Structure formats: C-alpha cells, structure tokens
C-alpha cells in the first residue's frame, strides 16, 4: 500500500455531523483486548497530531498556511473524539488503565521486533520492562479494590507479573536524553517506530496525569502519581529519538504518513466490523491530509514528498499480538539495566556517586512510602501473596517469591 498513490477526497467534505461523531461503544465483557488497545493507540496518535499542529501554527507567521493547518486539525480532532467515545461508560478508570499498559507492552515488543536501529531497539527493550511492571502493579490494585482479574481484561495474551520494579524506574532526568535518529539515513520503519511509540507513551502520560486526581482511593491516586512521573521519563526518552533537524512541514508530512500507516494497519487486523469501518473511514481522511501536507511542502519549501519519505510504500504493517516469550527473554537478560546518559548499562556498573543513586536517594528516601511498593505489600498483607497471571514460573529467581515485593533489582 502506498497512500501517495491513492486518490484523496476533499478535506472539507469529510467533516462529520454530530450523529456520525458518536459511535456505538464496545461491550467491555466481550470485546477483543486488541480492539481496545488499537482504540487507545489511535486516540493517542490523533492527540499527538492535534497538538503538533497547534504548536506548528503557534510558530508560523503565514496565515494562509495556518488556515490549512486549522482545517486538517479540526478533522483530526473529530476523529479523536469519535475514537474516544468507543470506550463504554461502564468501563472504569482502572479497567481502561489495564488496556493502556497492555498496549504499552505489546506495542513496544511489536516495534522492537522489527527495529533495525540498535539505539532505538535498546530504548524500546529498556522501557518495555518498566511498562510490564506497571501492568502488574495496576492489576494488583484492580483485584484488591474491585475483585476483577486483569488476566480476563488482557485475554491472557499478556502475562501479569513483576518486571523491573517500578521503584527502580526513577532516574536523574539527564539520563533520559538519548541520541536522536537522522531521518535522512534512518529506515522508514525506524522513523515510523519512533513516531508511534512517542505518541503512544505520551497518551499514557497524559491519561495518568489527568485521571490521578479523579481516582477514588488514596493508594490508587498515589500509584497514578508515581507511574505518571515514570511515563514523563519515557516520553522524554522516546521523544528525544525524533530528528530535531527536520522542518515543521517535513514533520507534518511524517505525522500524516504515520497516521495513514497506523489506520491501515488497524483496518487490516481489526476483528470488530463496526470498528473496522471507522479505521477505513479515518484512513481515507488521512490520505487527504497526507496529500495536502505534500502540497504544502512543495509550495513553501519547494520539496517533493519523496525527499522526505522515499517511495511511500508501507513497510510491514503493525500487528498487536501476544509476545510472552520475547518479554521473558528481555526480562532474563536486562532486568538489572538502567540508563546512564545516552547508554543503557547494568546498575552494578555505576559509581556510588552517580546521578542515578543521588536521584534514587532523594525521591525514594523512605522506600516504604513508594506507592508502587505499597500496593504490592498491602495486597500481600491481605491475601498472603501477590496477584499474577503467569504461564509458567517467572524467568528470574529473584522475582519468583510471591510473598515479598523485590525493591533491589535494577536499583542496587
């Protein structure tokens, strides 16, 4: 599929009425878990597109160009609103959170498996173990407060067990800045992967930032607060991989291309007929936005779209699926890694005076007050052991004990 070869519709003709903007919501007890995660992914993708366009407009002094941005941006905001209301009213904040973390886990693996750039792949594998641990912490909270087993929500496609303990995720912010890619030589899949994971993690960060104050228990509010700050680190890491040397119009073209790629991927793998129709509709709309971006690039910078996106053919499509063995292998080999400036190294390689330990000693001054640790300890105190969904024993001996929360791995 090459979206540049598709015939675009007129952008103005794709504005939807109020009736069209409010679709049916999925049944949370029957929906496929990957339908939910695709919805979250595309909601985040549209959020990123919307706010990029706003920032572009605020840094542009040509009102004709700003008008073109405003038109496409409104259509994309309509898309985001339509996608957001696919979530049913009776799905709680925490149930939705489980899907956010399942997306973070299985999306990260899907991208890492096909990533040729070693620096980008290392970033993906590193944060993977942190999102994996977040899923475990939220799942214990869900069962403890609501009696709902998260394994049912994830369809048993994704294991629920400790990863790199969340207490170890808090690093000096300097250590989350990485080398950015060079878009002129990076492969098409690398550029897509960086754009996709940045938008997805940003969506998670924003969700936790906004819902923390609305959660109904103090221990839950604290957990959202803590993990929300980890997501800030992840967005810094992933966003820092993007090429800052591209122009605003080049970035616009890449944003629209990424949306086309994702909607087409969602359409190909969607199992819900009604949601599949939405993905098809939005793909058609995004093709129009892509062609408009190419037109603007030519008009204002005298560049052909091929100078930015090679031949335009989509690489291998994105498929969300179970990745249990991949995660187990990354756990076994890298759980003790941390970030040190642009590198990922074992915690044992750091000097005692490193920024990592200074930051840890500051924010985790009293380990018993760390929310992610409190959640598991409280659950164990009530139930004798933590809540997990494992297909076989944990690959790390240190994390097999279900009667104690490990706060040393990746940290000491």
C-alpha positions as CSV (number, residue, x, y, z in Angstrom):
1,X,0.0,0.0,0.0
2,X,1.3,3.4,-1.0
3,X,-1.0,6.2,0.3
4,X,0.5,8.7,-2.1
5,X,-0.9,6.8,-5.0
6,X,-4.5,6.9,-3.5
7,X,-6.9,9.5,-4.8
8,X,-7.7,11.9,-2.0
9,X,-11.1,13.1,-1.0
10,X,-11.7,16.8,-0.4
11,X,-10.8,17.6,3.2
12,X,-13.8,19.8,3.8
13,X,-16.2,17.1,2.6
14,X,-15.0,14.8,5.4
15,X,-16.5,16.9,8.3
16,X,-18.9,14.7,10.2
17,X,-22.2,15.6,11.8
18,X,-23.0,15.1,15.5
19,X,-24.8,11.9,14.7
20,X,-21.8,10.5,12.9
21,X,-19.4,11.6,15.6
22,X,-20.9,9.4,18.4
23,X,-20.5,5.7,17.6
24,X,-21.6,2.7,19.5
25,X,-19.3,1.8,22.4
26,X,-17.8,-1.7,22.6
27,X,-19.0,-4.2,25.2
28,X,-16.3,-4.4,27.7
29,X,-17.1,-8.0,28.6
30,X,-17.0,-9.2,25.0
31,X,-14.5,-7.0,23.1
32,X,-11.2,-8.4,21.9
33,X,-8.4,-6.9,24.0
34,X,-6.5,-5.8,20.9
35,X,-9.5,-3.9,19.7
36,X,-9.3,-1.9,22.9
37,X,-5.6,-1.4,22.6
38,X,-5.9,-0.2,18.9
39,X,-8.5,2.3,20.1
40,X,-6.1,3.7,22.7
41,X,-3.3,3.7,20.2
42,X,-5.2,5.7,17.6
43,X,-6.6,8.1,20.3
44,X,-3.1,8.8,21.3
45,X,-2.0,9.2,17.7
46,X,-4.7,11.7,17.0
47,X,-3.8,13.6,20.2
48,X,-0.2,13.9,19.1
49,X,-1.2,15.0,15.6
50,X,-3.5,17.6,17.1
51,X,-1.0,19.1,19.4
52,X,1.8,19.0,16.9
53,X,-0.4,21.0,14.5
54,X,-1.2,23.6,17.3
55,X,2.5,24.0,18.0
56,X,3.2,24.4,14.3
57,X,0.6,27.1,14.0
58,X,1.9,28.9,17.0
59,X,5.3,29.0,15.4
60,X,4.2,30.1,12.0
61,X,3.5,33.6,10.7
62,X,1.8,32.8,7.4
63,X,-2.0,32.9,8.0
64,X,-2.8,31.0,4.8
65,X,-0.7,28.1,6.0
66,X,-2.2,28.4,9.4
67,X,-5.7,28.1,7.8
68,X,-4.7,24.9,6.1
69,X,-3.4,23.5,9.4
70,X,-6.6,24.5,11.2
71,X,-8.8,22.7,8.7
72,X,-6.9,19.4,8.8
73,X,-6.6,19.7,12.6
74,X,-10.3,20.1,13.1
75,X,-11.0,16.9,11.1
76,X,-8.4,15.1,13.2
77,X,-9.9,16.4,16.4
78,X,-13.2,15.0,15.2
79,X,-11.5,11.6,14.6
80,X,-10.1,11.7,18.1
81,X,-13.5,12.5,19.6
82,X,-15.1,9.6,17.7
83,X,-12.4,7.1,18.8
84,X,-12.5,8.2,22.4
85,X,-16.3,7.5,22.7
86,X,-15.8,3.9,21.6
87,X,-14.9,3.3,25.3
88,X,-18.1,2.4,27.1
89,X,-19.5,4.4,30.1
90,X,-19.3,1.4,32.4
91,X,-15.6,0.9,31.9
92,X,-13.7,2.3,35.0
93,X,-10.5,4.3,35.0
94,X,-8.6,1.3,36.3
95,X,-10.0,-1.1,33.8
96,X,-9.0,1.2,31.0
97,X,-5.6,1.5,32.6
98,X,-5.0,-2.2,32.2
99,X,-5.6,-1.8,28.4
100,X,-3.2,1.2,28.4
101,X,-0.5,-1.0,29.9
102,X,-1.2,-4.0,27.7
103,X,-0.9,-1.7,24.7
104,X,2.4,-0.3,26.1
105,X,3.8,-3.8,26.5
106,X,2.7,-5.5,23.3
107,X,3.1,-2.4,21.1
108,X,6.7,-1.9,22.3
109,X,7.5,-5.5,21.5
110,X,5.9,-5.3,18.1
111,X,8.1,-2.3,17.3
112,X,11.2,-3.7,18.8
113,X,11.0,-7.0,16.9
114,X,11.2,-5.1,13.6
115,X,13.6,-2.3,14.6
116,X,16.9,-2.3,12.7
117,X,18.4,0.7,14.6
118,X,20.2,-0.7,17.7
119,X,19.8,2.5,19.7
120,X,16.1,2.7,19.1
121,X,15.7,-1.0,19.8
122,X,17.6,-0.6,23.0
123,X,15.3,2.2,24.1
124,X,12.2,0.0,23.3
125,X,13.5,-3.0,25.2
126,X,14.5,-0.9,28.2
127,X,11.2,0.8,28.7
128,X,9.3,-2.4,27.9
129,X,10.3,-3.9,31.3
130,X,9.0,-0.8,33.1
131,X,5.6,-0.8,31.4
132,X,5.4,-4.5,32.0
133,X,5.9,-3.9,35.7
134,X,3.3,-1.1,35.7
135,X,0.7,-3.6,34.3
136,X,1.5,-5.8,37.3
137,X,1.1,-3.0,39.9
138,X,-2.2,-1.8,38.4
139,X,-3.5,-5.3,38.1
140,X,-3.0,-6.0,41.9
141,X,-4.8,-2.7,42.7
142,X,-7.7,-3.7,40.4
143,X,-8.1,-7.1,42.1
144,X,-7.6,-5.7,45.6
145,X,-10.2,-2.9,45.2
146,X,-12.7,-4.3,42.7
147,X,-12.2,-8.1,42.7
148,X,-11.6,-8.1,38.9
149,X,-8.8,-10.3,37.5
150,X,-6.8,-8.4,34.9
151,X,-5.9,-11.6,33.1
152,X,-9.5,-11.6,31.7
153,X,-9.1,-8.0,30.5
154,X,-5.9,-8.8,28.6
155,X,-7.4,-12.0,27.3
156,X,-4.4,-14.0,28.7
157,X,-2.4,-12.7,25.8
158,X,-0.1,-10.8,28.1
159,X,1.4,-12.1,31.3
160,X,0.9,-10.2,34.5
161,X,4.0,-10.5,36.8
162,X,6.8,-8.3,38.1
163,X,9.2,-6.7,35.6
164,X,11.9,-4.2,36.5
165,X,10.5,-3.0,39.8
166,X,8.8,0.4,39.4
167,X,10.8,1.8,42.4
168,X,13.9,1.4,40.1
169,X,12.4,3.5,37.3
170,X,13.2,6.8,38.9
171,X,16.3,8.2,37.2
172,X,18.0,11.5,37.0
173,X,16.3,13.3,34.1
174,X,19.6,13.8,32.3
175,X,19.8,10.1,31.8
176,X,16.6,10.0,29.7
177,X,18.1,12.1,26.9
178,X,19.3,9.9,24.0
179,X,20.9,10.2,20.6
180,X,18.3,11.2,18.0
181,X,17.9,9.5,14.7
182,X,19.0,11.0,11.4
183,X,15.9,10.9,9.2
184,X,17.9,11.2,6.0
185,X,19.5,7.8,6.6
186,X,17.1,6.1,9.0
187,X,15.0,3.3,7.6
188,X,11.3,4.0,7.0
189,X,10.3,1.6,9.8
190,X,12.6,3.3,12.3
191,X,11.0,6.7,11.6
192,X,7.6,5.2,12.0
193,X,8.5,3.3,15.2
194,X,9.9,6.4,16.8
195,X,6.8,8.4,15.9
196,X,4.4,5.7,17.0
197,X,5.9,4.9,20.4
198,X,6.3,8.6,21.3
199,X,2.6,9.3,20.6
200,X,1.5,6.1,22.5
201,X,3.6,6.8,25.6
202,X,2.6,10.5,25.5
203,X,-1.1,9.4,25.5
204,X,-0.4,7.2,28.6
205,X,1.4,10.0,30.4
206,X,-1.5,12.4,29.7
207,X,-4.1,9.9,30.8
208,X,-2.4,9.2,34.1
209,X,-1.7,12.9,34.6
210,X,-5.4,13.7,34.2
211,X,-7.1,10.8,36.0
212,X,-4.9,10.7,39.1
213,X,-7.0,13.3,40.8
214,X,-10.2,11.5,40.0
215,X,-9.3,8.1,41.3
216,X,-11.3,7.1,44.4
217,X,-8.7,5.9,46.8
218,X,-5.5,7.5,48.2
219,X,-3.3,4.5,47.5
220,X,-4.6,4.4,43.9
221,X,-4.1,8.2,43.4
222,X,-0.5,7.8,44.7
223,X,0.2,4.9,42.2
224,X,-1.1,7.0,39.3
225,X,1.1,9.9,40.5
226,X,4.2,7.7,40.6
227,X,3.7,5.9,37.4
228,X,2.7,9.1,35.7
229,X,6.1,10.5,36.5
230,X,7.8,7.4,35.0
231,X,5.8,8.0,31.8
232,X,7.2,11.5,31.8
233,X,10.6,9.8,31.7
234,X,9.5,7.5,28.9
235,X,8.2,10.4,26.8
236,X,11.4,12.3,27.3
237,X,13.4,9.2,26.1
238,X,11.3,8.4,23.1
239,X,10.6,12.0,22.0
240,X,14.3,12.6,22.2
241,X,14.9,10.0,19.5
242,X,13.0,12.1,16.9
243,X,15.1,14.1,14.4
244,X,15.1,17.8,15.5
245,X,16.7,18.8,12.2
246,X,13.6,18.3,10.2
247,X,11.5,21.3,9.2
248,X,7.9,21.8,10.5
249,X,6.5,20.9,7.1
250,X,8.6,17.8,6.9
251,X,7.4,16.8,10.4
252,X,3.8,17.4,9.2
253,X,4.2,15.1,6.3
254,X,5.7,12.4,8.5
255,X,2.8,12.8,11.0
256,X,0.2,12.3,8.3
257,X,2.1,9.4,6.8
258,X,2.3,7.7,10.3
259,X,-1.5,8.1,10.7
260,X,-2.1,6.6,7.3
261,X,0.2,3.6,8.2
262,X,-1.5,3.1,11.6
263,X,-5.1,3.3,10.3
264,X,-4.3,0.9,7.5
265,X,-2.7,-1.5,10.0
266,X,-5.7,-1.3,12.3
267,X,-8.0,-1.9,9.4
268,X,-6.1,-5.0,8.3
269,X,-6.2,-6.6,11.7
270,X,-9.4,-5.4,13.2
271,X,-12.0,-8.1,14.2
272,X,-14.9,-5.9,15.1
273,X,-16.8,-5.0,11.9
274,X,-18.1,-1.6,13.2
275,X,-14.7,-0.5,14.5
276,X,-13.0,-1.8,11.3
277,X,-15.3,0.6,9.3
278,X,-14.1,3.5,11.4
279,X,-10.5,2.6,10.7
280,X,-11.3,2.5,7.0
281,X,-13.1,5.9,7.1
282,X,-10.2,7.5,9.0
283,X,-7.6,6.1,6.6
284,X,-9.4,7.7,3.7
285,X,-9.5,11.0,5.6
286,X,-5.8,10.8,6.4
287,X,-4.9,10.2,2.8
288,X,-6.4,13.6,2.1
289,X,-4.4,15.1,4.9
290,X,-1.2,13.5,3.6
291,X,-1.7,14.8,0.1
292,X,-2.3,18.3,1.5
293,X,0.9,18.1,3.6
294,X,2.8,17.1,0.4
295,X,1.3,20.0,-1.4
296,X,2.2,22.4,1.3
297,X,5.8,21.1,1.4
298,X,6.1,21.7,-2.3
299,X,4.6,25.1,-2.1
300,X,6.5,26.5,0.9
301,X,9.8,24.6,0.7
302,X,10.0,23.5,-2.9
303,X,10.5,19.9,-1.9
304,X,8.9,16.8,-3.2
305,X,7.5,14.3,-0.7
306,X,10.0,11.7,-2.0
307,X,12.8,13.8,-0.5
308,X,11.3,13.0,3.0
309,X,9.6,9.6,2.6
310,X,11.5,7.6,0.0
311,X,9.0,5.7,-2.2
312,X,6.0,5.9,0.1
313,X,5.3,2.2,0.2
314,X,4.3,1.0,3.7
315,X,6.8,-1.3,5.4
316,X,5.5,-4.4,7.3
317,X,2.2,-3.5,8.9
318,X,1.8,-3.2,12.7
319,X,0.1,-6.1,14.3
320,X,-0.7,-6.3,18.0
321,X,-0.3,-9.9,19.4
322,X,0.9,-11.9,22.3
323,X,4.6,-11.7,23.0
324,X,5.1,-13.7,26.1
325,X,8.4,-15.4,25.2
326,X,10.0,-12.2,23.9
327,X,9.3,-10.4,27.2
328,X,10.6,-13.3,29.3
329,X,13.9,-13.2,27.3
330,X,14.3,-9.5,27.8
331,X,13.5,-9.8,31.5
332,X,16.1,-12.5,32.0
333,X,18.8,-10.6,30.2
334,X,18.3,-6.9,31.0
335,X,16.2,-6.5,34.2
336,X,19.2,-5.1,36.1
337,X,19.9,-2.4,33.4
338,X,19.5,1.3,34.0
339,X,20.1,4.4,31.9
340,X,23.3,6.4,32.1
341,X,23.2,9.5,29.8
342,X,23.0,8.0,26.2
343,X,23.8,4.4,27.3
344,X,22.0,1.5,29.0
345,X,24.2,-0.3,31.5
346,X,23.9,-2.6,34.5
347,X,23.3,-0.8,37.8
348,X,26.3,-2.6,39.2
349,X,28.5,-0.7,36.8
350,X,27.5,2.7,38.2
351,X,29.7,4.5,40.7
352,X,28.3,5.2,44.1
353,X,28.4,8.9,43.2
354,X,26.3,8.5,40.1
355,X,23.3,10.7,39.3
356,X,21.1,7.6,39.4
357,X,21.9,6.9,43.1
358,X,21.6,10.5,44.1
359,X,18.2,10.8,42.4
360,X,17.1,7.5,44.0
361,X,18.1,8.5,47.4
362,X,16.2,11.8,47.0
363,X,12.9,10.6,45.6
364,X,12.9,7.1,47.4
365,X,14.1,8.5,50.7
366,X,11.8,6.1,52.5
367,X,11.2,3.0,50.4
368,X,8.1,2.1,52.5
369,X,6.4,5.3,51.2
370,X,6.9,4.4,47.5
371,X,3.3,3.9,46.1
372,X,4.2,1.0,43.7
373,X,5.8,-0.8,46.6
374,X,2.9,-0.1,49.0
375,X,0.4,-1.6,46.5
376,X,2.1,-5.0,46.5
377,X,2.9,-5.1,50.2
378,X,-0.7,-4.2,51.0
379,X,-2.0,-6.8,48.7
380,X,0.3,-9.5,50.1
381,X,-0.7,-8.5,53.7
382,X,-4.4,-9.0,52.8
383,X,-4.0,-12.1,50.6
384,X,-0.8,-13.9,51.6
385,X,0.7,-13.5,48.1
386,X,0.5,-11.1,45.2
387,X,-1.8,-11.4,42.2
388,X,-0.2,-12.6,39.0
389,X,-1.0,-14.3,35.7
390,X,1.9,-16.5,34.7
391,X,2.0,-19.2,32.1
392,X,5.0,-20.8,33.9
393,X,7.4,-19.8,36.7
394,X,8.9,-16.3,36.5
395,X,12.2,-16.4,34.5
396,X,14.1,-14.7,37.3
397,X,14.6,-16.5,40.6
398,X,14.6,-13.1,42.4
399,X,11.1,-12.4,41.3
400,X,9.5,-15.9,41.9
401,X,8.7,-15.2,45.6
402,X,5.1,-14.1,45.7
403,X,5.1,-13.2,49.4
404,X,7.6,-10.3,49.1
405,X,8.0,-7.3,46.7
406,X,11.5,-7.0,45.3
407,X,12.9,-3.5,45.6
408,X,16.5,-4.3,44.7
409,X,16.6,-5.4,41.0
410,X,17.6,-2.6,38.7
411,X,18.2,-0.4,41.6
412,X,21.1,-1.6,43.9
